[in-house]
Structures are given as C-alpha cells and as structure tokens.
Amino acid sequence: AQSVTQPDIHITVSEGASLELRCNYSYGATPYLFWYVQSPGQGLQLLLKYFSGDTLVQGIKGFEAEFKRSQSSFNLRKPSVHWSDAAEYFCAVGASTGANNLFFGTGTRLTVIP
Amino acid sequence: ETGVTQSPTHLIKTRGQQVTLRCSSQSGHNTVSWYQQALGQGPQFIFQYYREEENGRGNFPPRFSGLQFPNYSSELNVNALELDDSALYLCASSLAAGRGETQYFGPGTRLLVL
C-alpha cells in the first residue's frame, strides 16, 4: 500500500537560509510524487510533481525536489527562503490502482524568522 | 480561467444532523475528488467522481456519499454527523481520472460539529 512519511513536524529557518523538507514514500513501482503547500485557512497549491525522467524537478516559487529511488525519498529544497514561504507543506504519492487519488503525509509546518 | 470553488466556506452543525457541501470544478475538468483534513493532519481521500460515476472510495463509512452533475460540479453529503467529522473538507478537480493527473484543490469548507 502507498504511504508517505514526513519526519519533520515543524521546521524553523531564518529568512535567506536554505531549506530542505524531507519526504519518504512507500510504493511498489515508479511513483507519481507531488509537493503541495497550504497557507493558513487555504486550500492546497501544487508546487511541483514527479512522474518520470529527470530526477531533479523544478517547481514554482523557486522550489525544487529530487527523486531518489534508492532512498525512497522526494525531498523539497529551496536555496533561499522568503518570509512568505511560511506555510504547511505536504508531500503526496499518487495511487497505483483505481482512482487517481493522493496519499498525503502529515505535513511539515515551516516557520520563517526574520 | 476559474479555479475550483467550494461552498460554504464555514458551517456549524450539531451531532446527528446532515450536511451538504458543494464544489465547482475547474473549467474543462471532468473528475472531482473529495478529501477530509482533520486538524494537524494531511488530507485523507474520501471518494472520487469521474463523469458522474463514483470512481473510487477511501476508508469512509457509507454515511459519506456524493454526487457529480452533468456540468461536473459535485456534492459531498454526510449523514448522522459525528463530532469526529469536524474537519476541513477539500475538493480537487483534474482533467481526467488517469494515474498521475494533477489535482487542483479548492479553498475548502470548514465544518464544525457540536
């Protein structure tokens, strides 16, 4: 069965510092992987997605993620964090059969300090 | 292009009541998925509708039911509300129901059951 683990519940970084949010997945074949961001009281906005091909994926707002099959990971990175990046970040894996639903991790809350 | 919209934004119900939540999918999208996001958790898949038919269901009891209309908008109905049904309910639409199709989320409906 598919599942996603986000080991870090809460991360605090200084504005301008680099960021890496961890995501590990469980999946039997080549996964479809996604990162979404959720601002307080808002829905989810897609940052980036991985289906196949190049393992380094570029997304919106300067984010990127790297798919590492050997580590079952899909970590999200940003070289320089802005105060507006403070939000909740969710990693998700697409279902392998049936509906194309998503299995989400529990999220990582990012706090940015000035 | 109009994104995914949901109504109402908030509502309060009492235990045992019934509730209907509404979702308008993004233009051109024929697939709608519903998710429940409890406080501090990632979204959990409730069910998906593709061209007016249920296309898959998560681990939710039958008192959670839905509809999709010819214009691809959708409703989520919950009967016999329980306190644990208090959550943010998210609707997502996609171009089709194939694996890996990107899901675009609405802002959600926050339901409080007293």
HADDOCK unambig.tbl for C-alpha pairs under 7 A between the chains (distance, minus, plus):
assign (segid A and resid 32 and name CA) (segid B and resid 100 and name CA) 5.73 0.50 0.50
assign (segid A and resid 42 and name CA) (segid B and resid 107 and name CA) 5.00 0.50 0.50
assign (segid A and resid 43 and name CA) (segid B and resid 105 and name CA) 5.96 0.50 0.50
assign (segid A and resid 43 and name CA) (segid B and resid 106 and name CA) 5.45 0.50 0.50
assign (segid A and resid 43 and name CA) (segid B and resid 107 and name CA) 3.88 0.50 0.50
assign (segid A and resid 43 and name CA) (segid B and resid 108 and name CA) 5.79 0.50 0.50
assign (segid A and resid 44 and name CA) (segid B and resid 105 and name CA) 5.57 0.50 0.50
assign (segid A and resid 45 and name CA) (segid B and resid 105 and name CA) 6.88 0.50 0.50
assign (segid A and resid 94 and name CA) (segid B and resid 100 and name CA) 6.11 0.50 0.50
assign (segid A and resid 98 and name CA) (segid B and resid 56 and name CA) 6.10 0.50 0.50
assign (segid A and resid 99 and name CA) (segid B and resid 48 and name CA) 6.69 0.50 0.50
assign (segid A and resid 99 and name CA) (segid B and resid 55 and name CA) 5.68 0.50 0.50
assign (segid A and resid 99 and name CA) (segid B and resid 56 and name CA) 4.89 0.50 0.50
assign (segid A and resid 99 and name CA) (segid B and resid 97 and name CA) 6.66 0.50 0.50
assign (segid A and resid 100 and name CA) (segid B and resid 97 and name CA) 5.87 0.50 0.50
assign (segid A and resid 100 and name CA) (segid B and resid 98 and name CA) 6.07 0.50 0.50
assign (segid A and resid 100 and name CA) (segid B and resid 99 and name CA) 5.01 0.50 0.50
assign (segid A and resid 100 and name CA) (segid B and resid 100 and name CA) 6.51 0.50 0.50
assign (segid A and resid 101 and name CA) (segid B and resid 45 and name CA) 6.64 0.50 0.50
assign (segid A and resid 102 and name CA) (segid B and resid 45 and name CA) 6.98 0.50 0.50
assign (segid A and resid 103 and name CA) (segid B and resid 44 and name CA) 6.99 0.50 0.50
assign (segid A and resid 104 and name CA) (segid B and resid 42 and name CA) 5.56 0.50 0.50
assign (segid A and resid 104 and name CA) (segid B and resid 43 and name CA) 6.17 0.50 0.50
assign (segid A and resid 105 and name CA) (segid B and resid 42 and name CA) 5.64 0.50 0.50
assign (segid A and resid 106 and name CA) (segid B and resid 41 and name CA) 4.95 0.50 0.50
assign (segid A and resid 106 and name CA) (segid B and resid 42 and name CA) 4.41 0.50 0.50
assign (segid A and resid 107 and name CA) (segid B and resid 41 and name CA) 6.96 0.50 0.50
assign (segid A and resid 107 and name CA) (segid B and resid 42 and name CA) 6.03 0.50 0.50
